[in-house]
């Protein structure tokens, strides 16, 4: 059984879905978890679920707030061992209807915030000669569809940057990896009021015809399990890699 006793983790986008499942998994296995998200009510609920979770209410695009979070974490716990950059944003528009404002908003959350928080955390990991950074990407980085161009671009860039970061930080004992989820049943799977994983098209194409070989959407805890592997001390010789968690979706054609 993997244990995170004595480890301090920061998880973004922790109020729901994959981020929430990851924060709970790490806390349940011994880590002190600083959970960052915008929705205070959800974070308070998460805190009540486990005493090892400390909420920090912030929009990840607010870099000053991220700096405050890191400073408080170091003041209280004197170390940061794990960083999970999970917060994500997407809009759904075909290219001709999309705007530069939507593009910039996507990049601000999916790329800029990830860079900013990682930049703040890594000096402390370098000082202790230890760290685990996991960036949450998407299969959209390699298998695209219409209406999510900015999201796909941000996740493709995240994959590339993570590989470079892994090389940059290897000499300091810091491992950097990516988890790329496929169709996961979370709040982000609800588009225009409909859960796409429950739609007739999804059930016919992805389930009945097994475009997803496992014939179902994934669950947030299944992605959290993969993230936790990269966060743990059993992961010692893997860095710069992307682990796809998609039920086999990207191996079909």
DAVEN-V772331 format. One record per backbone hydrogen bond with DSSP energy under -1.0 kcal/mol. NH is the residue of the N-H (numbers start at 0). CO is the residue of the C=O. Records with the same first field share a line. If there is no record, write none. Layout:
NH=CO + CO
This chain:
3=28
6=3
8=31
9=81
10=33
11=83
13=35
19=15
20=16
21=17
22=18
23=19
24=20
25=21
26=22
27=23
28=24
29=26
30=25
31=6
32=51
33=8
34=53
35=10
36=55
42=38
43=39
44=40
45=41
46=42
47=43
52=49
53=32
55=34
57=36
61=58
62=60
65=61
66=62
67=63
68=64
69=65
70=66
71=67
72=68
73=69
74=70
75=71
76=72
77=73
80=7
81=7
82=131
83=9
84=133
85=83
92=146
96=93
97=93
102=98
103=99
104=100
105=101
106=102
107=103
108=104
109=105
110=106
111=106
112=107
114=110
115=111
116=112
117=113
118=114
119=115
120=116
121=117
123=120
124=120
125=121
126=122
127=123
129=124
130=172
131=80
132=174
133=82
134=176
135=84
136=178
138=180
140=137
141=138
142=138
151=147
152=148
153=149
154=150
155=151
156=152
157=153
158=154
159=155
160=156
161=157
162=158
163=159
164=160
165=161
166=162
167=163
168=164
171=168
172=169
173=168
174=130
176=132
177=240
178=134
179=242
181=244
183=181
184=217
185=183
188=185
189=186
190=193
193=190
195=188
197=194
202=198
203=199
204=200
205=201
206=201
207=202
208=203
210=204
211=205
213=246
214=211
217=182
221=218
222=218
223=219
224=220
226=222
227=223
228=224
229=225
230=226
231=227
234=231
239=175
242=177
244=179
248=245
250=247
251=248
